[in-house]
Amino acid sequence: MSGDSKPGRKPRVTDEEILRLFQESSDPVLSTDEVKEILPIGRSATYKRLSALRDEGQLNGKSIGGKNTVYWLPDSEPTG
């Protein structure tokens, strides 16, 4: 889905930039807070964007308690 078709403000960070962060990371699993620390968007916006990418099937995610969620690329799904 293109960022141009979504209502509201145009994101400062594209979906492609978020996915590239996961592709280039040495860690296959990243938390919302880890992504927020790297990209110039706030925690709430980061969570919404990561959740949307998960809902679209571009990321997998798992709640690890409280407000903590981790995400990973579908082709690098953790085993075990």
For each residue, the residues with C-beta under 8 A, 3 or more apart:
1: 5 6 15 56
2: 5 6
3: 6 10 11 14 15
4: 10
5: 1 2
6: 1 2 3
7:
8:
9:
10: 3 4
11: 3 14 15 41 45 49
12: 40 41
13: 17 18 39 40 41 49
14: 3 11 17 18
15: 1 3 11 18 19 49 53 58
16: 19 20
17: 13 14 20 21 39
18: 13 14 15 21 22 35 39 49 50 53
19: 15 16 22 23 53 58 59 73
20: 16 17 23 24
21: 17 18 24 25 30 35 38 39
22: 18 19 25 28 30 59 71 72 73 76
23: 19 20 73
24: 20 21
25: 21 22 28 30
26:
27: 30 34
28: 22 25 72 73 76 78
29: 70 71 72 78
30: 21 22 25 27 34 35 70 71 72
31: 34 35 64 68 69 70 71
32: 35 36 43 46 47 50 67 68 69 71
33: 36 37 43 68
34: 27 30 31 37 38
35: 18 21 30 31 32 38 39 46 50 71
36: 32 33 39 41 42 43 46
37: 33 34
38: 21 34 35
39: 13 17 18 21 35 36 46
40: 12 13
41: 11 12 13 36 45 46 49
42: 36 45 46
43: 32 33 36 46 47
44: 47 48
45: 11 41 42 48 49
46: 32 35 36 39 41 42 43 49 50
47: 32 43 44 50 51 69
48: 44 45 51 52
49: 11 13 15 18 41 45 46 52 53
50: 18 32 35 46 47 53 54 59 61 69 71
51: 47 48 54 55 61 69
52: 48 49 55 56
53: 15 18 19 49 50 56 58 59 71
54: 50 51 57 58 59 60 61 71
55: 51 52
56: 1 52 53
57: 54 74
58: 15 19 53 54 74
59: 19 22 50 53 54 71 72 73 74
60: 54 71 72 73 74 77
61: 50 51 54 69 70 71 72
62: 69 70
63: 68 69
64: 31 68 69 70
65: 68
66:
67: 32
68: 31 32 33 63 64 65
69: 31 32 47 50 51 61 62 63 64
70: 29 30 31 61 62 64
71: 22 29 30 31 32 35 50 53 54 59 60 61
72: 22 28 29 30 59 60 61 76 77 78
73: 19 22 23 28 59 60 76 77
74: 57 58 59 60 77
75:
76: 22 28 72 73
77: 60 72 73 74
78: 28 29 72
79:
80:
